[in-house]
Amino acid sequence: MTSTTLSTLGAVRPTTPRDPAAPHPTSTYSALMRTVRDAGLLRRRRGFYFAVFAALVVALGGAITGFFLLGDSWYQLLIAAALGIILTQIAFVTHEASHRQVFESGKANDRAGRWLAAGVVGISYHWWMHKHSRHHSKPNQVGADPDIAPDTIRFTESDAAEVRGPLAFITRRQGWLFFPLLTLEGINLHIRSIMSLFEKGKIEGRALELTLIGLRLGLYVAVIFWALPVGMAFAFIGVQMAVFGVYMGASFAPNHKGMPILPHDSKLDFLSRQIITSRNIKGGWWSTALFGGLNHQVEHHLFPNMPRPSLAKAREITREYARDLGIPYTEAGVGESYRIVIRYLNEVGLQARDPFDCPMVNRFRRT
C-alpha cells in the first residue's frame, strides 16, 4: 500500500459531477440529514452525559483517594496509569462538548469544554477547537488538514521523501515506532496547546485558560512531589502522561490514517469526502465506551453534533445509504485497524532518505 489517493478508489458514481444522472451532492446529504433528524438522532442526551460525567467524577475521586492511601509505594504507578485513562475519558467528553453534543446552548458547551479541558485535563480548549475544526472541514486533505501535517510522523510520501539526516532513521520505521512515540504525545499535546495561548492575535478565553492550566498543572505537580519521593514522583508523572498519550493517539489514529489522502485542490462534495476519508471501528457498546464514540468516525464527521448514544443507530442508516449511492464505506476491527495504520506508516516512511545513503555513491552506482 502506498499513500492512497482518491483516484485509486475509482469513480464514486452517484456523487460525481461528471455523471449527468447523479443527484446534486447537496441534495443527497440533505436527504440523509433529514432521515437522521426525523429518527430523533440529533436530540440532546443530557442524561447520558450527566451519568458519564458522574462516573468519571467517582473514578477520579477513587484515584485521588487511592493515591493518598498508598503513600510511598511503587503501586502508585497503577494509580498513575488509571489517571491517564480517566483523563483521556474526560478529554472525550470535552471533545463532545466542543461539537455541541452535550447541551443545546453553544455557550454552555464551550463553558463546560473549557473548564474540563484547561482545568482538569490541562490542555487549551481554544487550541483544540481551532485545530480540530480545520480537521473536520477537510479531513485527509493535503495542506488543509492539520492532522496530516508533517511532524515526527510523516503521513504522505512527499513529506517522507523530504526527510534527511538522523530523523530519516525514525521515519523509515515510523509504523513500528508509532505506539512507542505515542508515549510522548501527552507531553507534546500539553506543550503545544500552552504555547498556542502565547501567540499574537485575539484568543478567546486566553486569560481564563492560562489561569486554569497554570493552577491545574501547578497543583498536580506540587501534590505529587510533596507526597512521593523525587524518583517515584517523576515515574508517576511519566507513566500518567505516557498512558494518556498512547490512549489518545490510539483512539484517534485508526479513524483516518491509511484512508485516502485528498489532493490540496480537491473539490469532492461534503458527503463523499467525509465517508471516503473515515474508517469506523467495529464493536458494540464496549467499543463506543472505549473510544468515546470515535469508533463511529464516519457518522461523527457527517453529524458532528450528534450525541454519542445515537451514533450506532446512525451507522445503520448511513451504511445503507452509502451502499445505495456506491460510496465506499469502511469498517475494521480494532486489531485490524492498527495493523492497517502501522503498515501504511511504514510504507510511507520508506520514502525517507536513508541517513547513511551517499548521493555521490548512488550517482555512480550501477543499476
C-alpha positions in Angstrom: 0.0 0.0 0.0 1.3 3.5 -0.9 -0.3 6.8 0.1 -3.8 6.2 -1.0 -5.3 8.8 -3.3 -8.8 9.3 -4.4 -8.1 8.1 -7.9 -7.3 4.6 -6.6 -10.9 4.2 -5.5 -12.4 4.5 -8.8 -15.4 6.7 -9.6 -17.9 7.5 -6.8 -20.6 7.4 -9.3 -23.7 8.9 -7.8 -21.9 11.9 -6.2 -19.6 12.7 -9.1 -20.5 15.8 -11.1 -19.4 14.2 -14.3 -22.3 11.8 -14.0 -25.3 13.6 -15.6 -27.7 11.0 -13.9 -26.4 11.8 -10.4 -28.4 13.8 -8.0 -26.8 17.0 -6.7 -24.3 16.2 -3.9 -26.0 18.7 -1.6 -29.4 17.1 -2.0 -28.0 13.6 -1.2 -26.5 14.8 2.1 -29.7 16.8 2.9 -31.8 13.7 2.4 -29.5 11.7 4.7 -29.6 14.5 7.3 -33.4 14.6 7.1 -33.7 10.9 7.7 -31.4 11.1 10.7 -33.2 14.1 12.1 -36.6 12.5 11.7 -35.3 9.5 13.6 -34.6 11.8 16.5 -30.9 11.0 16.5 -29.9 14.7 16.9 -31.7 15.3 20.1 -29.5 16.1 23.1 -29.0 13.3 25.6 -28.1 15.2 28.7 -29.0 12.3 31.0 -26.4 10.2 29.3 -23.7 12.8 29.7 -24.5 13.5 33.3 -24.2 9.8 34.0 -20.9 9.6 32.2 -19.6 12.7 34.0 -20.8 11.4 37.4 -19.0 8.1 36.7 -15.8 9.9 35.8 -16.0 12.1 38.9 -16.3 8.9 41.0 -13.4 7.3 39.2 -11.3 10.4 39.6 -12.2 10.7 43.2 -11.3 7.0 43.7 -7.9 7.5 42.0 -7.1 10.5 44.2 -8.2 8.6 47.4 -6.0 5.6 46.3 -3.1 8.0 45.8 -3.2 9.3 49.3 -3.9 5.9 50.9 -1.0 4.2 49.1 1.6 6.8 50.1 5.2 5.9 49.4 4.7 2.8 47.3 5.5 1.8 43.7 1.9 0.7 43.4 1.3 4.4 42.8 2.2 3.7 39.2 -1.1 1.8 38.9 -2.8 4.9 40.1 -0.9 6.9 37.5 -2.0 4.6 34.7 -5.6 4.8 35.9 -5.4 8.5 36.0 -4.1 8.6 32.4 -7.2 6.6 31.3 -9.6 8.7 33.3 -8.2 12.0 31.9 -8.5 10.6 28.4 -12.1 9.7 29.0 -12.7 13.3 30.3 -11.0 14.5 27.1 -13.6 12.5 25.1 -16.4 14.4 26.9 -14.5 17.7 26.3 -14.3 16.8 22.6 -18.1 16.1 22.5 -18.8 19.4 24.2 -16.7 21.2 21.6 -19.0 19.7 19.0 -22.2 20.9 20.8 -23.2 17.3 21.6 -23.9 17.8 25.3 -26.0 20.9 25.7 -28.4 22.8 23.4 -26.6 26.1 24.1 -23.3 26.7 22.4 -22.1 28.8 25.3 -22.9 26.1 27.8 -21.0 23.5 25.7 -18.0 25.9 25.4 -18.1 26.7 29.1 -18.1 23.0 30.1 -15.5 22.2 27.5 -13.1 25.0 28.5 -13.3 24.1 32.2 -12.8 20.4 31.6 -10.0 20.8 29.0 -8.0 23.5 30.8 -9.0 22.9 34.4 -9.0 19.1 34.5 -7.0 17.7 31.5 -4.6 20.7 31.4 -4.9 21.4 27.6 -6.1 24.5 25.9 -9.7 24.3 24.7 -9.2 27.1 22.2 -6.2 25.4 20.6 -8.1 22.1 20.3 -11.2 23.8 18.9 -9.2 25.6 16.2 -7.1 22.6 15.2 -10.0 20.1 15.3 -12.4 22.3 13.3 -9.9 22.5 10.5 -9.6 18.8 10.5 -13.4 18.3 10.3 -13.7 20.7 7.5 -11.2 18.9 5.2 -10.1 15.6 6.6 -7.1 14.0 5.0 -6.7 16.9 2.5 -3.1 17.9 1.9 -2.4 21.4 3.1 -5.7 21.7 4.8 -5.9 19.0 7.5 -3.5 19.8 10.4 -3.7 16.1 11.5 -1.7 15.0 8.4 0.8 17.9 8.5 4.4 16.8 8.7 5.8 16.3 12.1 7.9 13.5 13.7 5.5 11.2 11.9 5.0 11.7 8.2 1.7 10.8 6.6 2.3 11.4 2.9 5.1 10.0 0.7 6.0 13.5 -0.5 6.6 14.6 3.1 8.5 11.5 3.9 10.8 12.0 0.9 11.9 15.3 2.3 13.3 13.9 5.5 17.0 13.9 5.8 19.6 13.1 8.4 19.0 11.2 11.6 15.3 11.8 11.6 15.1 9.6 8.4 16.0 6.6 10.6 12.8 7.1 12.6 10.7 7.9 9.5 11.7 4.8 7.7 10.5 2.7 10.7 7.7 5.1 11.8 5.0 2.4 11.7 6.8 0.2 14.1 7.7 3.2 16.2 4.2 4.7 16.2 3.0 3.4 19.5 6.3 3.9 21.3 6.3 7.5 20.1 2.8 8.0 21.4 4.2 7.7 24.9 5.5 11.2 24.3 2.3 12.5 22.8 0.8 13.6 26.1 3.7 15.9 26.8 3.5 17.1 23.2 -0.2 18.0 23.5 0.3 19.9 26.7 3.3 21.9 25.4 1.7 22.8 22.0 -1.6 23.8 23.5 0.0 26.0 26.1 2.4 27.7 23.6 -0.6 28.5 21.4 -2.0 30.7 24.2 1.0 32.9 23.9 0.6 33.6 20.2 -0.2 37.0 18.9 -3.8 37.9 18.0 -7.1 37.6 19.7 -7.6 34.3 21.5 -11.0 33.8 23.2 -10.7 32.8 26.8 -6.9 33.3 26.8 -6.6 34.6 30.4 -9.0 32.0 31.8 -7.3 29.1 30.1 -3.8 30.2 31.2 -5.1 30.6 34.8 -6.9 27.2 34.8 -4.0 25.4 33.2 -1.4 27.0 35.5 -3.4 26.1 38.6 -4.1 22.6 37.4 -0.6 21.7 36.4 1.0 23.6 39.4 -1.3 21.8 41.9 -0.8 18.4 40.2 3.0 18.6 40.3 3.2 20.1 43.8 1.0 17.4 45.3 2.9 14.6 43.6 6.3 15.8 44.7 5.0 16.6 48.2 3.6 13.1 48.7 6.2 10.9 46.9 10.0 10.7 46.8 11.5 12.5 43.9 12.3 9.4 41.7 8.8 8.0 42.3 7.2 11.4 41.6 8.9 11.6 38.2 7.9 8.0 37.5 4.3 8.7 38.4 4.1 11.7 36.1 5.9 9.8 33.3 3.5 6.8 33.5 0.4 9.0 33.6 1.5 11.1 30.6 2.6 8.0 28.7 -0.8 6.3 29.2 -2.7 9.5 28.4 -0.7 9.9 25.1 -1.0 6.3 24.0 -4.7 6.2 24.8 -5.4 9.5 23.0 -3.3 8.6 20.0 -4.7 5.0 19.8 -8.2 6.4 19.8 -7.8 9.0 17.1 -5.2 7.3 14.7 -7.4 4.4 13.4 -10.1 6.9 12.2 -8.3 8.3 9.2 -4.7 7.0 8.9 -4.4 4.7 5.9 -7.5 6.1 4.3 -7.4 8.1 1.0 -5.4 11.3 1.0 -7.0 14.0 -1.0 -5.0 16.5 -3.1 -4.9 20.1 -1.9 -7.2 21.3 -4.7 -9.8 18.5 -4.1 -13.4 19.7 -4.8 -15.1 16.5 -3.5 -18.5 17.1 -2.1 -19.1 17.0 1.7 -20.9 13.7 1.8 -18.3 11.7 -0.2 -15.4 13.5 1.4 -16.4 12.6 5.0 -17.3 8.9 4.2 -14.3 8.1 2.0 -11.7 9.5 4.3 -13.0 8.0 7.5 -12.9 4.5 9.0 -15.3 3.0 11.6 -14.1 0.6 14.3 -16.3 -2.5 14.7 -17.7 -3.5 18.0 -20.7 -3.0 20.3 -21.2 -0.8 23.3 -17.7 -1.7 24.6 -16.1 -0.1 21.6 -18.1 3.0 21.9 -17.2 3.3 25.6 -13.5 2.5 24.9 -13.2 5.1 22.1 -15.6 7.7 23.4 -17.8 7.4 20.3 -14.8 7.9 18.0 -15.3 4.3 16.7 -18.3 5.7 14.7 -16.0 8.1 12.9 -18.0 8.2 9.6 -21.2 9.3 11.4 -19.3 11.7 13.7 -17.9 13.5 10.7 -21.3 13.6 8.9 -23.2 14.7 12.0 -20.6 16.3 14.3 -23.2 17.5 16.9 -24.8 14.0 17.2 -24.7 12.7 20.8 -22.7 9.6 21.4 -25.6 7.2 22.2 -27.2 8.0 18.8 -24.2 7.1 16.6 -24.8 3.4 16.5 -28.3 3.8 15.0 -27.0 6.5 12.6 -24.3 4.0 11.5 -27.0 1.6 10.2 -28.7 4.3 8.3 -25.5 5.8 6.8 -24.0 2.5 5.8 -27.1 1.5 3.8 -27.3 5.0 2.3 -23.7 4.9 1.2 -24.1 1.4 -0.3 -27.1 2.6 -2.3 -25.0 5.6 -3.6 -22.0 3.5 -4.3 -19.7 5.4 -1.9 -17.1 3.2 -0.2 -17.9 2.8 3.5 -15.0 1.4 5.5 -15.1 -0.6 8.8 -12.4 -2.6 10.5 -11.9 -4.4 13.8 -9.7 -2.8 16.4 -6.7 -5.0 15.8 -7.1 -4.8 12.0 -7.3 -1.0 12.1 -4.0 -0.8 14.0 -2.3 -3.2 11.5 -3.5 -1.0 8.7 -2.1 2.1 10.3 1.3 0.5 11.1 1.6 -0.9 7.6 0.6 2.4 6.0 3.0 4.5 8.0 5.9 2.0 7.3 5.3 2.1 3.6 5.0 5.9 3.6 8.2 6.1 5.7 10.2 4.1 3.2 10.3 7.2 1.0 12.6 8.8 3.5 16.2 9.2 2.5 18.5 6.6 4.2 20.7 8.6 6.6 23.7 6.5 5.6 22.9 6.8 1.9 25.6 8.7 0.0 24.2 10.6 -3.0 27.6 10.7 -4.7 28.0 6.9 -4.4 24.5 6.5 -5.8 25.3 8.7 -8.7 27.9 6.2 -10.0 26.2 3.1 -8.7 25.2 0.6 -11.4 21.5 -0.1 -11.8 
